[in-house]
Amino acid sequence: MNKQHAKDSGTTPPRVIAWEVTRSCHLNCRHCRGAARFGPYDNELTTDEIYRTLENIAGFTGPIVILTGGEPMMRDDIYDIARYGTELGLRMAMSPCGKMITPENAVKMIDAGIQRISISLDGAGAHSHDAFRRVPGAFDGALSGIRAAKAAGLDFMVNTTVTRHNLHELPDILQLAIDLGAVSFSPFLLVPTGRGKELEDMEIPPAEYERVLNWIYETKQGLPIEMRPTCAPHFYRVYRQREQEQGRKVTPRSHGLDAMSKGCMGGQSFAFISHVGTVQACGFLDIPCGDIRTAGYDFRHIWETSPQFLSIRDVDNYTGKCGYCEYRRVCGGCRARAYVKTGDFLEAEPFCVYEPKRKPSTFQEAVN
C-alpha cells in the first residue's frame, strides 16, 4: 500500500482530513455541528485506534490532518497523536477553542509538529462572541490562547461563523485578526446542523450571501493575510466571474495550508472522522460513509469505495441547477446545506442565486 498505488487506483487521495478526536468541550456554542457538551463521551477512539488509522492514511497519501472536536485539547494524549502523525509525514494542524492554550501548551504543540492552529472569533468583542458561544469569558479565553500561540511562534488562523447576528461585524473581526497577527481569516457561512439547527432563522438570505461573497472577493485583494471563505462553494464561481471581468487568468493554489482550488471538497478531497470513528464527507453532512472500526482501520478502503463518496464525486449526477451549471466542477454547491434543506445531498445548493447560462436540455445534448 503506497502513494504510487493510490495514483494508479484512479481515485484522488484526500488533501484534508478533519478528525473530531473528542466531542467533549467546555463551550456550548449555538452553532455546534456535534451539539458538543463537557462529556465524557463513551466509545471514543483510543490512542492505538487513532495511530492505526493514521498509519493507514500515511500509507497512501499525506494530507493535512486537522485535530478538532469538541475541544481536542481535552484529550490527554493529544500531543502524542500530533507527534505520531508528524512522524508519519502527515501535516498536522489543530482547531482548539483557545482557552486551554497556555505558553507551555503552545510550546508542546510546536514540539509535537503542529504547523498551524485555528481559533474561532464570532464577534469583534466579548458581548457578541460570548453570546454566540454561550459561555462568559469565552472571548477573553480565545484571545489569551491566540496571544500565547503568537508568542511561541505558532501560526494561527481566525475562523468566524457568519450569521445575521454578526454579519455587520465582519470588517471589524477581520481587522482584529490582522491586528492579532493571524496568517489567515476564514469566514464560515453557517450550515444549520447539530445544535446549529436552532439557528435556521439566523442564516443570511441568498441575496445577502451573494453580497458577502463579493465583499470577500473585493476585500481580500491586497490584504496582508489570506482570506478564504469556508462552506461557501459558490465563492469559487464568484471568484472566477470577477477575475474574468478583470481580464485576469484564474490561478488558484491547490496545495499547502492556504490552498484554494474549488468549492465543496466534501468526499472529493476532504473527509471527516468522528470521535467514534464514523467517516463522513464533511462534518456538516450527517450521513455515515463508513466506520473506521468495522473497516479494520482501513480509511483508504472507505475513501475509495464508499457509495456516498462515489456519488458525490459524480457532479454530473447532481440534480436541480447544480447538475447542469457551467460552474459545477469548480463550485459543486454545498452538499450539506442541500441535504439539510431538501433531504437529498445531490440536490441544488439552496443558497445560490446564480442561474446557469446552460439550460438542462442543452447540457444533456452536450453530454450525450
Secondary structure, DSSP 4 states (H G I P E B T S, - for coil): --HHHHHHTTPPPPSEEEEE-----S---TT-TT---S---TTPPPHHHHHHHHHHHHTT---EEEEESS-GGGSTTHHHHHHHHHHTT-EEEE---STT--HHHHHHHHHTT--EEEEE--SSSHHHHHHHHTSTTHHHHHHHHHHHHHHHT--EEEEEEE-TTTGGGHHHHHHHHHHHT-SEEEEEEP---GGGGGGGGGSPPHHHHHHHHHHHHHHHTT-SSEE--BS-TTHHHHHHHHHHHTTPPP----SSTT----S--BTTTEEEE-TTSEEESSTTS----EETTTTTT-HHHHHHH-HHHHHHH-GGG--GGGGT-TTTTT----HHHHHHHHS-TTSPPTT-----SS-HHHHHHHH-
